[in-house]
Amino acid sequence: MPDVPPPLEVNREPRDGTCPRCGAADLRAYPVVAEQGWVQVVKCQHCLHSVSREPWHRLGPIQLLADLV
């Protein structure tokens, strides 16, 4: 039987505050790929409402040397 790679995990960093939609106090920040490319989001972990969305690196977790210059 072939080896199955482990599932990818995203580090979801806790954020202070409450969700404006459901009132839950479980907000987490993490990168996602969206229709406009990679964005850093803060989402409610209870109802998945996006509290904020900011543009992130154009290739997500991959950084090119040209981007660092």
N, C-alpha and C positions, 0 to 999 in steps of 0.2 A: 504494500500500500504506500503511495507517495506521501512525503511529508507535507503537512498543511502548514503554511506560514501563520504565525500568530496574528490575531486581529490588530488593526491599527488603533491606537488610543490617542486621544487629544487631551492635553492638559487643560482642564477647565478651571481657571482661577476664580475664586470667590470674590464678589464685589459687594460693597455695602449698599443698602437701599432696599426698596420694595417695588414690586411690579405694579405699574400703573393700571394694568388690566385686571389682575386677579388679587392683588394685595399680598402675594407670597413674598417672603423675605429670602428667597433662594436665587440670587442672581449670579451668573457665571460669565466670564469673558473667555473667548476662544476664537480662532480663525475659522472661517468657512469660505467656500467658493460660491459666489452668487452670480446673477446674470451680468453684473458689471465687473466681474473678476473677484479676486481674493479680497475679503473684508474682515476686519476685526470686529466682532459683535459682542454685545452684552445681552444675554437672553435670560428670561425667567425659565428655570428648570421645571416649573410646575405646568405652565401653559404654553411655553416656547415663544412668548411674545418678545420681539426684538426691542430692547430699551434703547440701544444705540448701535450704529453701524458706521465704521470709519474705514476708508481705503487702507489696504495693507500692501505688502510687497507684490509686485506684478506677477510673480511666479509662485506666490505663497511661501512655503517653507524653503524653497530653493532660491539661494541668493547668487547672482552672477557677480564676477569680479568687477565688471563695468558699473554695476549699481553701487559699489563701495567707493568708487573714485570720485 
